[in-house]
Amino acid sequence: MTSVPRTNVRSHLIRGGVSLKPSTHAPAGGDERHSGQVRWNSPYGFQYNKGKLVPHPQEFETLRLILDQFNEASTYEEVAAKLNTKKLRPRSAKQWTRFTVRQIVKWHHAHPKVF
């Protein structure tokens, strides 16, 4: 036992030419473990694929519908009602609410380069 952190010992050993097993702390492949999956921190309508933001196959069409409906001077509540009547579902809820629609619209208006 030493008072030197494990990461420092590991880096010194690697620089000295000692071959070690891969670290169990860092996931291998970086963002590739999320390839094709929706991450909760990805904006609605998009997903991360190999670390890049790409349109989500199912959500992107719903996103376009949300933004189109809202641009036609609909309220958040009207957009949510239309989505619910079409049986479209949000990521983690049973039905759309005006708050969910508002959050999506505000995020996409604040980040126009993403869309």
KAWO-V862622 format. One record per residue. PHI is phi in degrees with one decimal (NA if undefined). OMEGA is omega in radians with two decimals (999 if undefined). D_CENTER is the distance of its C-alpha to the mean C-alpha in Angstrom with 2 decimals. Layout:
((PHI,OMEGA,D_CENTER) (PHI,OMEGA,D_CENTER))
This chain:
((NA,3.06,41.20) (-125.8,3.11,40.70) (-92.5,3.14,39.16) (-86.5,3.12,37.01) (-59.6,-3.10,33.26) (-58.6,-3.13,32.20) (-65.9,3.09,29.87) (-68.0,3.11,32.88) (-61.0,-3.14,35.11) (-59.5,-3.12,32.69) (-65.0,3.10,32.39) (-65.7,3.12,36.22) (-65.3,3.14,36.81) (-63.6,3.10,34.58) (-64.0,3.13,36.39) (-81.2,3.07,39.63) (95.4,3.14,38.93) (-82.4,3.14,38.20) (-87.5,-3.10,35.85) (-120.5,3.02,33.38) (-68.0,3.08,30.95) (-59.4,3.13,27.24) (-65.3,3.12,25.79) (-87.7,-3.11,24.26) (-81.4,-3.10,22.21) (-99.9,3.11,19.82) (-67.5,3.12,17.88) (-70.5,3.06,19.43) (89.2,3.08,17.61) (60.9,-3.08,14.95) (-78.9,-3.09,11.47) (-64.9,3.11,13.33) (-67.5,3.13,13.02) (-100.6,-3.06,9.47) (-56.8,3.09,11.09) (78.9,-3.12,10.56) (-103.9,3.06,8.49) (-83.2,3.02,5.61) (-100.8,-3.08,3.80) (-64.8,-3.14,4.72) (-94.3,3.05,3.74) (-84.4,3.14,1.68) (-66.0,-3.10,5.35) (-60.2,-3.14,7.42) (97.6,-3.11,9.04) (-132.0,3.07,6.80) (-145.8,3.07,5.31) (-93.9,3.07,6.20) (-131.2,-3.09,9.91) (55.4,3.07,12.17) (83.3,-3.14,10.26) (-111.0,3.14,10.20) (-83.1,-3.13,8.10) (-130.3,3.11,9.94) (-60.3,3.08,10.68) (-81.6,-3.05,9.93) (-56.2,-3.12,13.55) (-92.8,-3.03,14.03) (-74.2,-3.04,11.79) (-62.9,3.12,12.79) (-65.4,3.08,16.39) (-65.9,3.09,15.82) (-60.6,3.11,14.08) (-60.4,3.11,17.16) (-63.1,3.12,19.40) (-59.9,-3.09,18.09) (-68.4,3.09,18.58) (-64.5,3.14,21.88) (-62.3,-3.12,23.21) (-69.1,3.12,22.51) (-69.1,3.09,24.18) (-86.1,3.08,27.18) (66.9,3.02,27.91) (-81.9,3.07,26.62) (-87.0,3.11,25.71) (-60.1,-3.12,22.46) (-66.4,3.11,24.55) (-65.3,3.12,25.92) (-63.7,3.12,22.58) (-60.6,3.13,21.42) (-63.6,3.12,24.82) (-64.7,3.12,24.62) (-64.8,3.13,21.29) (-68.3,3.12,22.85) (-69.7,3.10,26.05) (-85.2,3.11,24.30) (63.7,3.05,22.83) (-86.2,-3.06,19.20) (-115.3,3.01,16.89) (-74.5,-3.08,13.76) (-58.5,-2.95,11.00) (-127.7,-3.14,12.91) (-128.0,3.13,16.22) (-81.1,3.12,19.38) (-151.5,-3.12,19.77) (-78.5,3.01,18.69) (-124.7,3.14,20.09) (-64.2,-3.14,20.92) (-70.2,3.10,18.76) (-64.7,3.13,15.54) (-62.8,-3.14,16.69) (-60.7,-3.14,17.72) (-61.9,-3.14,14.44) (-66.5,-3.13,12.71) (-62.1,-3.13,15.85) (-62.4,-3.13,16.20) (-63.2,-3.10,12.79) (-72.5,3.04,13.46) (-74.6,3.11,17.04) (-77.7,-3.11,16.28) (-126.7,-3.06,14.21) (-67.2,-3.12,16.41) (-70.8,-3.14,15.91) (-69.5,-3.11,12.38) (-84.8,999,14.05))
